[in-house]
Amino acid sequence: MPVVCYRVPEEYDGNLVKNFLRRGCGVSSRLLARLKEVEGGITADGAPVRAVDILRAGQTVRLKMPPDAIRVEPADLPLSVVYEDGAVLAVDKPPYLAVHPSAGKEGPTLAGAVVAHYAREGTPLAFRPVNRLDRNTSGLLLAAKNPHAAHRLGSGNPDGTRVEKEYRALVLGRLEGAGVVEQPIRVKPGFGITREVVPPGEEGGKYCLTRWEALASSDKLSLVRVRIETGRTHQIRVHMAWLGHPLAGDTMYGTDSATLPRHALHCAAMRFLHPETGREVALTAPLPEDMAALLRERGWDAFPDRWGGWGGG
């Protein structure tokens, strides 16, 4: 079972175990309750401790994670691992591969490939994705290897930091400059999955903010750098269509099926604070061949490692 270790700093000398774990380490209350049921779940310098015991500065607290329930069938698929350690796994997901199994859609999934990867390494773990990618979206997907890492990478960081993601999109038409789209999105009435920007004068929907910057453009196609500050379903696709520049190949929010047989969207860069060490991890993934070929035809550069400021505010 995975083990997470923390050294007690001076500021937590004399604190209760539960206070140090909740406030200092970002352990969720749910995981803390589960650790109490694991033999040797919480130890200090190798000795079992209770949540109400006192800690001293310099002690090493170890958390033995509860065993995972594996609910996904393993899939023998190639897996492009970008980064991996004891707490997280980042992979470069190819297009046309679903992340999760879904009703009515058979076939292997990224979840199955990750579970199989864990099994080959002798560490049977559940698949805990931190970010979501549509079936036809390619690029970086981050998974946590234990519930503590998952909580820290989600809402459990004491300093409020989250995983930042940057995308490359090919959109139809000439788009230049930079900007921000701050429009709420809702499920389109009468549709199960299709989203839309909430029409003026109507209520509902979820707050969404998308920042974009055009990197290259022609009359028919533009390369756009996109960063989202909210993670709504189809957010980039909906907001770019609302701007009048739907993604190339996106037949749900546009009409183009000639440029690509899928929507041209790729998660190209990601950075986050490591859930255990606190250090920054920055990752990039090159464009898949179908998008890269379109750029080569036009002599464009995808700028995969560009993390500068935003002209759109």
VEXBA-495853 format. One record per residue (C-alpha): z, x, y; residue in three letters. Coordinates in steps of 0.02 Angstrom, whole numbers, plus 32768, in hexadecimal, padded with zeros to 4 digits. Example, Ala and Ser with C-alpha at 12.3 -4.5 7.8 and 13.67 -1.06 7.14 Angstrom:
VEXBA-495853
8186|8267|7F1F|ALA .
8165|82AC|7FCB|SER .
//
This chain:
VEXBA-495853
8000|8000|8000|MET .
7FDA|8041|80B0|PRO .
806D|808D|810D|VAL .
807E|8092|81CA|VAL .
80F5|8110|821B|CYS .
8146|8114|82C7|TYR .
81C0|8191|8311|ARG .
824C|8145|8379|VAL .
8242|8186|842E|PRO .
82D7|81A2|849F|GLU .
82C0|80FF|84FB|GLU .
82E2|809E|845A|TYR .
837D|80FF|8426|ASP .
8403|8082|83F5|GLY .
838A|7FEF|83E8|ASN .
837F|7F75|8359|LEU .
82F5|7F94|82DA|VAL .
82A3|7EEE|8305|LYS .
82A2|7F15|83C0|ASN .
8250|7FBE|83A4|PHE .
81CC|7F77|832F|LEU .
81A4|7EDE|839A|ARG .
81A8|7F2E|8447|ARG .
8184|7FE4|8426|GLY .
8109|7FD9|8396|CYS .
80B7|7F2F|83B1|GLY .
80E6|7EED|8304|VAL .
80CA|7E31|82FD|SER .
815B|7DBD|82D3|SER .
80F8|7D7E|823D|ARG .
80E1|7E2D|81F5|LEU .
8197|7E57|8217|LEU .
81CB|7DC1|81AE|ALA .
8156|7DF6|8121|ARG .
8196|7EA9|8122|LEU .
8246|7E6A|80FF|LYS .
8205|7E27|8058|GLU .
81B5|7ECC|8023|VAL .
8223|7F47|7FC4|GLU .
8237|7FDC|8037|GLY .
81D0|7F7F|80B9|GLY .
822D|7FCE|814B|ILE .
8281|8078|813E|THR .
82C9|80F4|81BA|ALA .
82C5|81AA|8181|ASP .
82A5|8169|80D1|GLY .
8339|80F1|80C9|ALA .
831F|8034|80C7|PRO .
8355|7FDE|8168|VAL .
8369|7F2A|81A0|ARG .
8320|7EDE|823D|ALA .
83CE|7EDA|828B|VAL .
83FA|7F91|8266|ASP .
8407|8012|82F2|ILE .
8387|809D|8307|LEU .
839E|814A|8351|ARG .
8321|81B2|83B2|ALA .
82BF|8228|8342|GLY .
82C6|81BB|82A7|GLN .
8223|8194|824D|THR .
820B|80DD|8225|VAL .
8191|80B4|8198|ARG .
8144|800A|8178|LEU .
80FF|7FEA|80CA|LYS .
807A|7F64|80DE|MET .
807F|7ECB|806C|PRO .
7FF6|7EC7|7FE6|PRO .
7F54|7E71|8019|ASP .
7F0A|7DD7|7FC6|ALA .
7E51|7E00|7FAC|ILE .
7DED|7D5F|7FC0|ARG .
7D3C|7DA6|7FD2|VAL .
7CCA|7DD8|7F43|GLU .
7C9B|7E91|7F4F|PRO .
7BE3|7EB4|7F73|ALA .
7B8B|7F55|7F3E|ASP .
7B31|7F73|7FE4|LEU .
7B13|800F|804C|PRO .
7B97|801C|80D4|LEU .
7B7A|8084|8171|SER .
7C28|80C2|819D|VAL .
7C37|80FF|8251|VAL .
7CF2|8121|8252|TYR .
7D80|810E|81D6|GLU .
7E37|813E|81C6|ASP .
7ED1|80F1|8178|GLY .
7EDA|8063|81F7|ALA .
7E28|8032|8226|VAL .
7D74|8032|81EA|LEU .
7CDC|8027|825C|ALA .
7C30|8006|8211|VAL .
7B80|7FF3|8255|ASP .
7B4A|7F47|8218|LYS .
7A90|7F32|81F8|PRO .
7A36|7E95|8233|PRO .
7A1A|7E04|81BA|TYR .
7AC3|7E1D|8165|LEU .
7B4B|7D99|8179|ALA .
7BFA|7DD8|819B|VAL .
7C52|7D4F|8136|HIS .
7C1F|7CDC|80A7|PRO .
7BF4|7C2F|80E6|SER .
7BD4|7B86|8097|ALA .
7B21|7B6C|8061|GLY .
7AEE|7C21|807C|LYS .
7AF1|7C8E|7FE3|GLU .
7ADB|7D49|7FDB|GLY .
7B3F|7DE7|7FFC|PRO .
7BA4|7DFC|809B|THR .
7BEC|7E88|8102|LEU .
7C99|7E4E|80CF|ALA .
7C6B|7E6A|8018|GLY .
7C25|7F17|803F|ALA .
7CC4|7F49|809A|VAL .
7D35|7F09|800E|VAL .
7CCD|7F6B|7F90|ALA .
7CDA|8007|7FFE|HIS .
7D98|7FF7|8003|TYR .
7D9E|7FE1|7F45|ALA .
7D35|807E|7F28|ARG .
7DB3|80DE|7F90|GLU .
7E41|809D|7F24|GLY .
7E8F|8033|7FAE|THR .
7E70|7F79|7F8C|PRO .
7E7C|7F28|8037|LEU .
7E48|7E85|8089|ALA .
7DBC|7E80|8108|PHE .
7E04|7E69|81B7|ARG .
7D79|7E6E|8239|PRO .
7DB3|7E8A|82EC|VAL .
7D0E|7E55|833C|ASN .
7C86|7DDC|8305|ARG .
7BCB|7DF4|82F7|LEU .
7B4A|7D6F|82CF|ASP .
7AE3|7D84|8231|ARG .
7A4D|7DC4|8293|ASN .
7AB0|7E2F|830E|THR .
7ABE|7EE6|82DF|SER .
7B37|7F6F|830F|GLY .
7BEE|7F9F|8312|LEU .
7C6E|7F35|82B9|LEU .
7D24|7F6A|82B3|LEU .
7D9A|7F39|8226|ALA .
7E56|7F53|821A|ALA .
7E9E|7F90|8176|LYS .
7F46|7F3B|8184|ASN .
7F93|7EA7|81E1|PRO .
7FEE|7F19|825D|HIS .
7F4C|7F6F|8293|ALA .
7EF6|7EC6|829F|ALA .
7F7F|7E83|8311|HIS .
7F7F|7F1E|837F|ARG .
7EC2|7F1A|8394|LEU .
7EC8|7E62|83C0|GLY .
7F54|7E22|842E|SER .
7FDF|7E97|83F7|GLY .
7FC8|7F2E|8468|ASN .
805F|7F3B|84DC|PRO .
7FF0|7F7B|8569|ASP .
7F76|7EEC|8555|GLY .
7EDE|7F57|8527|THR .
7E5A|7F0F|84B5|ARG .
7DBE|7F4B|845B|VAL .
7D30|7F65|84D8|GLU .
7C7F|7F49|849A|LYS .
7BD7|7F6F|84EA|GLU .
7B32|7F26|84AF|TYR .
7A79|7F47|84C4|ARG .
7A09|7EAF|84D0|ALA .
794F|7E99|84E6|LEU .
792D|7E00|8550|VAL .
788D|7DA9|8581|LEU .
7842|7DC3|862D|GLY .
7865|7E3F|86B7|ARG .
791E|7E4F|86DB|LEU .
7959|7ED0|8758|GLU .
79FD|7F02|87AA|GLY .
7AA6|7ECD|8768|ALA .
7B16|7E36|876E|GLY .
7BA2|7DCC|8727|VAL .
7B94|7D24|86D0|VAL .
7C37|7CC3|86D9|GLU .
7C0C|7C1C|868C|GLN .
7C6F|7BB6|860D|PRO .
7C1D|7B96|8563|ILE .
7C32|7B02|84EE|ARG .
7BE6|7AC1|844D|VAL .
7B48|7A63|847C|LYS .
7B67|79A9|845E|PRO .
7B19|7971|83BB|GLY .
7B09|7A22|8378|PHE .
7B7B|7A7B|82FE|GLY .
7B64|7B30|8332|ILE .
7AF3|7B36|83CC|THR .
7B4E|7B5A|846F|ARG .
7B22|7B38|8524|GLU .
7B61|7B5E|85D2|VAL .
7BC3|7AC6|860D|VAL .
7B4F|7A67|8684|PRO .
7B85|7A56|873B|PRO .
7BFB|79C5|8758|GLY .
7C34|79BE|86A3|GLU .
7CD9|79FA|865E|GLU .
7D0C|7A56|85C1|GLY .
7CD4|7AF7|8573|GLY .
7D28|7BA1|8566|LYS .
7D30|7C22|85F0|TYR .
7CAF|7CAE|85D8|CYS .
7C84|7D4B|8639|LEU .
7BEE|7DBA|8615|THR .
7BBD|7E57|8676|ARG .
7B09|7E93|866B|TRP .
7AA0|7F21|86AD|GLU .
79E4|7F38|8698|ALA .
79BA|7FE5|8655|LEU .
78FC|7FD3|864E|ALA .
7883|7F45|866B|SER .
77CF|7F0D|8661|SER .
777C|7E67|8685|ASP .
7797|7E2B|85D1|LYS .
7836|7E81|8597|LEU .
78D5|7ED0|85DC|SER .
795A|7F3F|858F|LEU .
7A08|7F07|85C3|VAL .
7AB4|7F53|85B2|ARG .
7B37|7ECC|8597|VAL .
7BF3|7EC9|8591|ARG .
7C56|7E2B|8570|ILE .
7D09|7E11|85A9|GLU .
7D1D|7D76|853D|THR .
7CE2|7D67|8489|GLY .
7C98|7CBA|8478|ARG .
7C1C|7C88|83F2|THR .
7B69|7CB1|8429|HIS .
7BAA|7CE2|84D6|GLN .
7B27|7D65|84FF|ILE .
7A99|7CFB|84BB|ARG .
7AD0|7C61|851C|VAL .
7AF2|7CBC|85C0|HIS .
7A4E|7D1D|85BF|MET .
79ED|7C7C|859A|ALA .
7A4A|7C28|862A|TRP .
7A0D|7CB6|869B|LEU .
795B|7C8B|8667|GLY .
7949|7D24|85F7|HIS .
796C|7CF4|8542|PRO .
7976|7D7D|84C1|LEU .
78D3|7DB3|8470|ALA .
78C4|7D62|83C6|GLY .
7949|7CDE|83EA|ASP .
7903|7C36|83B4|THR .
79AA|7BDB|83CA|MET .
79B8|7BFD|8485|TYR .
7902|7C27|84A7|GLY .
7856|7C12|845B|THR .
7821|7CC4|8433|ASP .
77FF|7CEC|837C|SER .
7775|7D6C|8393|ALA .
77D3|7E02|83DC|THR .
7852|7E0C|834E|LEU .
7880|7D9B|82BA|PRO .
7935|7D9D|82F8|ARG .
798E|7D9D|839F|HIS .
798E|7E4C|83E9|ALA .
7A47|7E72|83FB|LEU .
7AA7|7F0D|83C5|HIS .
7B5D|7F41|83DE|CYS .
7B3C|7FF4|8414|ALA .
7BE5|8036|844E|ALA .
7C9D|8011|8436|MET .
7D40|805A|846E|ARG .
7DF4|802F|844B|PHE .
7EA3|8076|8444|LEU .
7ECF|80A5|8392|HIS .
7F50|8027|8351|PRO .
7FC5|80AF|8310|GLU .
7FA8|814D|8377|THR .
7F7C|80FC|841C|GLY .
7EEE|8177|843B|ARG .
7E45|8138|8476|GLU .
7DBB|812B|83F4|VAL .
7D08|811E|8438|ALA .
7C77|80F8|83C2|LEU .
7BBB|80DE|83D1|THR .
7B34|809D|835C|ALA .
7A79|80BC|8374|PRO .
7A01|802A|8384|LEU .
79BA|7FE8|82E0|PRO .
7905|8013|82BF|GLU .
78BB|7F6C|82F6|ASP .
7906|7F76|83A5|MET .
78EE|8033|83B0|ALA .
7833|801F|838B|ALA .
781F|7FA8|841D|LEU .
7873|8026|8490|LEU .
7807|80B5|8452|ARG .
776A|8051|8476|GLU .
77A1|8046|852B|ARG .
77EF|80F2|853D|GLY .
789C|80AA|855D|TRP .
7946|80F9|8538|ASP .
79D4|8090|84F0|ALA .
7A5B|80F5|854B|PHE .
7AD2|80E2|84B5|PRO .
7B65|8140|8501|ASP .
7B64|80FF|85B3|ARG .
7C10|80C0|85E5|TRP .
7C03|80C9|86A2|GLY .
7C2F|8049|8726|GLY .
7BDA|7FA2|873F|TRP .
7B6A|7F7C|87D1|GLY .
7B88|7EC3|87B7|GLY .
7C3F|7EC8|87E8|GLY .
//
